[in-house]
Amino acid sequence: MPAASPSRIKVLHLITRLIVGGAQDNTLLTVEKRRRDRYCVHVAGNPSGEWAERARQVADGFHPLANLFNPISPRRDSAALYDIVQLLRRERFDVVHTHSSKAGVLGRLAARIAGVPAIVHTMHGPTGLHDLMPPWKRRVFEFAERVAGRCTDHMIAVSETTRRQIVALGLVDAERTRTIYSGIDVERLDGVWDPQRVRAELSLAPGAKVVVFVGRLDAAKAPHILVSAFAEVARSHPEAVLVLVGAGDLEPRLRAQIAELRIDAKVRLLGTRHDVPAILRVADVFALSSLWEGVGRALTEAMLVGVPVVAPEIFGIPEVVHHGETGLLYPRGRADALARAILDLLDRPAEARRLADNGRRLTRRMFDGETMVRAIEALYEELLAR
């Protein structure tokens, strides 16, 4: 690990899991695009995730924390807290920037114990604070966040809705919050991709209408709702194909559901992919079925490349998907409403194109990766100047 120059600010990004996900992509993009002449940036987290190697490649130093993992475990969490304190005392970071619930709570406590000058946390969404969580569990999360909030110099929210929620719950006062939308590597999205190769790989007929979903196959993303909706779509559009990109615990359930609905020939389960921009370019509609979501990184990427989108009307999504202007919204969890919205876009291609063009223009202004990183760096400088 190269030593930090005395003229460079030394930053640690701490995140629980380095899996493929929106919070992880946001974090690693922030690390990758920092000003190298001004910042020495390290990453710490559980080393078992798919993106641990990516973290090693983009950071000036990577610190594996084997005791930092989900779910809650008093013994392992205590060990993780000790490990983080020791790391911070050894490396003497100027800024600790935490991400995700577990790393966010333990990391901020450890940073205060170790006397780190500036402590920042990004709330990537309503995880741990959403209304579908059992009340007792939500109270535990809120209590932990309030304790950690006392150790927080500033909290970043990825949507204005999330920022207002942070303040309303009393996690930190309004003066210590700001909204910085989660930037995307637009240059990568605009790179050279081969959609014809994807069409051939997926055996898509020339006239096939393609509905794409990108996300983890888990309870938060609720892909089973989309599968139910697509079965209805397929009745009106027998040529339609549903492409699900992502992996997760719900995959066996989805396969059984797809077989039960007898739509096996119309659904492609692709698992984790690294050519999502190419897949988006064959999409007629991008559909999101999440039950809770900050804004939705995959949703944003679809809008950035000009794909018409359908998304649930939850949390920060309406800040980006303006119903009837940049996409279509539907009530959360309603497979019937999701199906109608998808059909609306498939049946009215001119309107779908209008919404997609509007969405592309809006997201190009809001979600530039360089803009996000410069805003985060400006916050670091502001906190250290105090």
N, C-alpha and C positions, 0 to 999 in steps of 0.2 A: 504494500500500500504506500503510494508516494506521500511524503510529508507535505502538509499545507504550508504555503509560503506565508510569512508574516503579514503580507499585504492582501492575502486572500481570506475571505470569510469562510469559516469551516461549518458546514451544514450536515446534519444527519436527517434523512427521511426514514421514519420507522413505520412499518406496516406489518400486520399480522401474517398474512399469507400472500405469497407471490404467485398466485394462480392467474389464469387468463380472466380478466375482468375489467370493468370500467375504472374503479378506484385505482387498480394497479397500473393500468395504462396511463391514467392521469399522472400518477406519481412518477413513473419511469420517464414519461415525456418531459416532466418538469426537470428531472435529473439530467436528461440528455441535452436539453436545449439551454441549460444555464450558461452564463458567461464564464468561460473557463479561466479568463484572466482575472476574474474577480471572486470566483467561488470555487472552493474545494468541497465536493459533495459526496457523501457516503450514503449507503443504504443498509438497513438492518431489517431482518425478518426471518420467519421460518424458512429454511433452505429447501423444503421439499416440493415447492410449487413449480409449475411448468415454466414460469418466467424468472426463476432464480438465476439462470444463466444470463438472461437479458439484463438483469440487475447488475451482475458482475461486469458485463461489457460496458454499460453506460456510466457506472459510478467510478469515482476515484478510489473507493474502498467498499468492500461488502463484508458484513458481519452476520454470520449465521446464528440464529437464536432458536435452538431446538426446543426450548421450553415454552416458546411463544406460539400458542396454537388455540384453535377453538375445539370444544366449547369451554365453559367455565370449569376450572379445576383448582381449588384452593392451594393444593400442594404445588402443582406446576406453575400456577400464576405467581405464587410467592417466589419460586425459583426464577421465573422470568423477570420479575421486578428486580431481584438481586443482580441478575446477569446484566440488565440494562443499566442499573446504577454503576456497576463496575466498568462497563463499556464507556459510559459518559465521563466518568472520572479519569479513565485512562486516556481517552482521545481529546478531551477538553474542547468540545464543540461550542461554537458561538451561537448556533441556532439548532434547536431540535424541532422538527416538523413531523407531527404524527398523523396517521391515517388509519381508518377503521376503528371499530369499537374497542376491541381488546388492547391493541397497541396504543390506541388513543388514551385510554385511561391509565394503563401501566406506564406508558412512555412519558406522559405529562407529570405523573407523580415522581417518577425516577428523575426527570429533568429538574424538578424543583429541589429534590433531595440533593442532587449533584451540583446545584447552583449554576445551571446553564443560563446565560444572560437573556436569551429570547426563546420563548416557547410558543409554537404555533400548532394549531390543529385544524385539519380540513374535515368538515362534516360532508361526506360525499352524497348523503341522502338520508332518508328516514330510518335506515337500518338501526334496530335497537330502540326506536322511538315511534314506530308505526302503529296504527290503530288496529291492526290484525293480530298483534301480539297479546298473549294472555295478560290480564291486568297486573297480576303479581310480578310477572317477569318485566313488564314495562316499568313498574315502580322501581325495581332493582336497577334497571338500566338508567333511569332518570336520576336516581340517587348517586350512582357511580359517576355519571356525567356532571352532576352538580359539584361533586367533590373535585373531579378533575378540572372543572371550569375555574376553580379558585387558583389552580396552578397554570392557567392559560393566559398568556399575554394578549393573544389575538386568535379569533376563530374565523376561518374562511368557510363560507357556504357556497355550494355549486349552483344554487338557485336562490332567488329572492324569497320564495316560499319557504325554503329550508331556513334561511337566515331569520325570517320572522318567527318561525317555530322555535328556534334556538332562544330567541329573546323572550317569547311568550312563556316558555318553560322555565325561564330563569337560570339557564345553564351559564350564560355570561351576559353582562349588560350590553346594550345596543352599541355603545361606543367601542367595544372590543370585538365587533363583528363587521364583516364586509362580504359582499357577493363577488366572487370571481368565477365566471362560467368556465366549465371544464374544457380546456382547449384540445383541439384535434390536430394531428399531423396531416395537414391538408396536402402538403407536398407528396406524401406517400399515397393518399387517396387519388391524387391527380396523376400518378405515375403511369407507366405503360403496363396495362393489364390486357388479358386475352379472353374476352367473354365468349368468343366462339369455341375456345377450348372447353370452357365450363359447360356450354350448351351441349357439346358432344359428350363430355364426361357424364352429364346427368341425363343423357338420352332425351333431350327436350325436342319435341316436334316443332316444326317451323311456326305453327300457329298457337303454341301453348301459352297460356296466361300463367305467369309465375308469381307466386306469393312467397316472400322470403321473411324468415325470422332469424335473428342472430342473438344469442344469449345463452346463459347457463340453463340447463334443463333442471330447474329446481322450483321450490314452492314460490319464491319471490317472482320469478318470471312467468309462472303458471302456463307453460306451453300447452297443457291439456285443454285449456279454454280455446286456444287457437285451433287445435286439432278438431274440436267439436264444431267450431265456426266454419272451418274449411269443409267439413263434410256437407254442410248446407250449401256453401259456395259451389261445390263440385256438382250438385244436382242441377244448378242452372248453367254451369260452365264445365261440361264433362272434360274439356281439354285442359283444365286448370291443373297446376302442379304446385304442391307446397314443399318448400325447401327449408329444413330446419338445420341451422348451423349452431353447434354447441354440444357440450357434454354435461352430464350431471346425473344425480341420483334418480331422477324421474324417467330415465330412458326406458327401463323395462316396462313401466306403467304405460308410457306412450306407445311402445310397440304393441302392447296388448290392446290398447284403445284403438289404434289404427287398424289392427286386424279385425276387431269387433265391428268397426264401422265399415269394413270392407273397402278401404281406400288405400290399401298397400301399394297398388300400382301408381298411385297419384302423389305419394309422399316420399321425399328423399331425406333420410337422416344422415347428415354428413359428419357429425362429430366436430371436434375443434379443427378449424382451418386457418391458414395464414394467408389466404388469397381472398379475403372478404370483399375488398374493393372490386375484384373481378366478378364475384357472385352477385354483388349489388347491381352490377351493370346488366344483368339478365333479368332483373326484377321488374315486374309491372306494378307491384305494390309491396311495400314493406309494412308488416303488421306486428304490433307489439301487444302482448297480452298480460303484462306485469300487474301484480296486485299492489306492489309498492316499488317506488323508483325515484331517484333523485331528479334526473332529467332523462337519462337513458343515452349512454354513449353510442350504442349501435344505432339507435333512432337518429341521433345527431349525424352520424356518418352517412346514413341513408339520405338524409335531407341535403347534406353537403354535396353529394354526387347527383342530386336531382331526381330522386325516386319519390313518388307519391307515398304518403305515410298515413297509417291509421294507428291511433294510440289511445290508451285509457286516459280519462280526464282526472289525473291524480297528481298530487304534489307539484313538482316544478315543470311538468310536461306542458301545461297550457301556456307557460311563458315562451315556449318555442313553437308548439303546434297551436296556431290560432284557428279555431274551427271555421271551416269554410274559406280560409284565406291561405294558410300554409299547410293544411292537412285536415284530417277529420278526427274528431274525438268521439268517444263513446263511454257509457257508464262502466266503471270497473267491474270485471267479473261477468259481464253480460255477453255470453257467446252469441246470442241472437243478434244483438246490436252490432257486435264486431262483424258478423257475417254480412249484415246489411251494408255496413260501411265499405267493406271490401268489394261487395257487388256493385255499389254505387261507383267506385273508382274504375272497376273493370268495364262497366256498362257505359261510362261517359269518359272516354279517353281524352277528349279535349279539355274537360274540366280537370281531370287528373293531372294533365300537363300544366295547366295554369297553377294549380296548387303546388306542384313540384317546383316550378320555376320561382314562385314566391318564397317557398321554403328554402331553396338554395340561396337566394339573395340574402335572406335574413340570417341564416346560419353562417354564411361566409363573413358576415360582420361580427357575429357574436362569439364564434368558437375558434378563432385563430390561435394556434398553439404558442406562437411567439408572443402574442399579446398577453396570454395567460401567464407565461413565465416571467415576463417583464413586470407584470403587476405583483406577482409573488415576491420577486426580488426587491421591488420598491417597498413592500411591507417589511421585509427583513431589515432593510436599511433604516426605515423609520423607527422600528423597535430598538435596534442597536444604538441609534442616535440618542434615544431617551436615556 
